Amino acid sequence: MSRVVVTGGSGKLGRACVSELVNHGYDVVNVDRVFPADLLSRFANGESEESLEPFFPVRADLEDFGETLEALAQVDQRYNGVDALVHLAAIPAPGLVPNHVVFRINTMTTYNAFAAARRLGIRNVVWASSETVLGLPFDTPPPAIPVDEDMAPKPESAYALAKLMGEEMARQFCRWDPALKIIGLRFSNVMEPQDYRAFPRFDAEPETRKWNLWGYIDARDGATAIRLALEAPLTGAEVFIIANAETVVTRPNRELVAKFFPGVPYREGADPNETLLSIAKARQMLGYEPMHGWRRELGESSERSSR
Ligand SMILES: NC(=O)c1ccc[n+]([C@@H]2O[C@H](COP(=O)([O-])OP(=O)(O)OC[C@H]3O[C@@H](n4cnc5c(N)ncnc54)[C@H](O)[C@@H]3O)[C@@H](O)[C@H]2O)c1
């Protein structure tokens, strides 16, 4: 069994990632500053201590290199040696802390995670970049729609700039050590099942989701993408856009693009609501295929509540 450290395993995407990896037989260690918000309630609801064990964090502040190095090496009797790293810990969006603070925390923690992995010979690294490097909130329209990984990055915030610095660090670390693999997943906006309650409003007011081309990622599909990236037999630095298969609205893409991005070259997909954050590269190179979707999820939950 491979041992994987998941930094930020107490967070939204991190909790889904820990579950996904445990369910696929990995020995998982969560490294985070805080406990998962739902840990006590899950315990109170009868989940066994043993099944919750991987969620109990080794508490470390990854802005500190010593703490990062130690947490990736060995923690007393809990574990000794780590085979792979999933680095998700970060301030997760622009606007939550002052700009220089998000830049400092997100670049420093990413540097420390990559450098500690390299020092310890951990050569399988997957980390959370972000859709924001693509030019969100698209006040300047993208060069074409759908957007893909071939387009030049256009960070428009300190948060996005820090993610792009992470992508560049990954390239340079892999140049230093060609046997290293560092896969950056440019996640769209992460959603848990309860978040789908907001989707009918998005559908009624599509202008409110123009900022990320109406994209989203179900946390469980994001977690599957992480596992597939860990298992991919690649070396070097790669980035992949990770979104769900369809947009957050029912209005056809052709109408959205004509109204909100007039004049931008648009390539129509097979489905009128196909994601405008292209996942073709992840499909082709990782075998990624999203399994969840907001319409099915809302249909299922309204079915459940009417039973
Ligand atoms: N949420 C989104 O919509 C979204 C979209 C694209 C990318 N991402 C990226 O995905 C990753 C996970 O996002 P999330 O939504 O789960 O965020 P989250 O805030 O729910 O989880 C992030 C976790 O990182 C931990 N953390 C932050 N700084 C730390 C530090 N210095 N040391 C140790 N732990 C630290 C936090 O305690 C938290 O548990 C982040 O890198 C984020 O930038 C998120």
The ligand as a Tripos MOL2 file, in Angstrom:
@<TRIPOS>MOLECULE
LIG
   44    48     1     0     0
SMALL
NO_CHARGES

@<TRIPOS>ATOM
      1 N1        -12.4290   25.9840   -3.5480 N.am      1 LIG1
      2 C1        -12.2940   26.2590   -4.8440 C.2       1 LIG1
      3 O1        -13.2670   26.6540   -5.5270 O.2       1 LIG1
      4 C2        -10.9470   26.0660   -5.5150 C.ar      1 LIG1
      5 C3        -10.8380   26.2600   -6.9030 C.ar      1 LIG1
      6 C4         -9.6100   26.0670   -7.5270 C.ar      1 LIG1
      7 C5         -8.5210   25.6600   -6.7850 C.ar      1 LIG1
      8 N2         -8.6530   25.4790   -5.4320 N.ar      1 LIG1
      9 C6         -7.4790   25.0700   -4.6760 C.3       1 LIG1
     10 O2         -7.7390   23.7770   -4.1400 O.3       1 LIG1
     11 C7         -7.0920   23.6380   -2.8840 C.3       1 LIG1
     12 C8         -8.0830   23.2020   -1.8280 C.3       1 LIG1
     13 O3         -9.1150   24.1660   -1.7540 O.3       1 LIG1
     14 P1        -10.3440   23.9950   -0.7470 P.3       1 LIG1
     15 O4        -11.5190   24.5950   -1.3970 O.co2     1 LIG1
     16 O5        -10.4210   22.6110   -0.2580 O.co2     1 LIG1
     17 O6         -9.8800   24.9820    0.4160 O.3       1 LIG1
     18 P2        -10.1120   24.8720    1.9930 P.3       1 LIG1
     19 O7         -9.8750   26.2370    2.5520 O.co2     1 LIG1
     20 O8        -11.3980   24.2160    2.2950 O.co2     1 LIG1
     21 O9         -8.9090   23.9220    2.4290 O.3       1 LIG1
     22 C9         -7.5840   24.3650    2.4580 C.3       1 LIG1
     23 C10        -6.9040   23.7660    3.6700 C.3       1 LIG1
     24 O10        -5.5340   24.2160    3.6910 O.3       1 LIG1
     25 C11        -5.1790   24.4220    5.0340 C.3       1 LIG1
     26 N3         -4.0590   25.3700    5.1060 N.ar      1 LIG1
     27 C12        -4.0170   26.6390    4.6490 C.ar      1 LIG1
     28 N4         -2.8340   27.1880    4.9210 N.ar      1 LIG1
     29 C13        -2.0940   26.2450    5.5550 C.ar      1 LIG1
     30 C14        -0.7750   26.2180    6.0970 C.ar      1 LIG1
     31 N5          0.0210   27.2890    6.0530 N.pl3     1 LIG1
     32 N6         -0.3450   25.0820    6.6780 N.ar      1 LIG1
     33 C15        -1.1460   23.9850    6.7440 C.ar      1 LIG1
     34 N7         -2.4070   23.9530    6.2610 N.ar      1 LIG1
     35 C16        -2.8730   25.0860    5.6790 C.ar      1 LIG1
     36 C17        -6.4330   24.9930    5.6830 C.3       1 LIG1
     37 O11        -6.4110   24.8030    7.1020 O.3       1 LIG1
     38 C18        -7.5420   24.2010    4.9890 C.3       1 LIG1
     39 O12        -7.9440   23.0630    5.7290 O.3       1 LIG1
     40 C19        -6.4120   24.9780   -2.6100 C.3       1 LIG1
     41 O13        -5.0720   24.9070   -3.0280 O.3       1 LIG1
     42 C20        -7.1680   25.9450   -3.4870 C.3       1 LIG1
     43 O14        -6.3810   27.0760   -3.8320 O.3       1 LIG1
     44 C21        -9.8400   25.6520   -4.7840 C.ar      1 LIG1
@<TRIPOS>BOND
     1     1     2 1
     2     2     3 2
     3     2     4 1
     4     4     5 ar
     5     4    44 ar
     6     5     6 ar
     7     6     7 ar
     8     7     8 ar
     9     8     9 1
    10     8    44 ar
    11     9    10 1
    12     9    42 1
    13    10    11 1
    14    11    12 1
    15    11    40 1
    16    12    13 1
    17    13    14 1
    18    14    15 2
    19    14    16 1
    20    14    17 1
    21    17    18 1
    22    18    19 2
    23    18    20 1
    24    18    21 1
    25    21    22 1
    26    22    23 1
    27    23    24 1
    28    23    38 1
    29    24    25 1
    30    25    26 1
    31    25    36 1
    32    26    27 ar
    33    26    35 ar
    34    27    28 ar
    35    28    29 ar
    36    29    30 ar
    37    29    35 ar
    38    30    31 1
    39    30    32 ar
    40    32    33 ar
    41    33    34 ar
    42    34    35 ar
    43    36    37 1
    44    36    38 1
    45    38    39 1
    46    40    41 1
    47    40    42 1
    48    42    43 1
@<TRIPOS>SUBSTRUCTURE
     1 LIG1         1 GROUP 0 **** ****
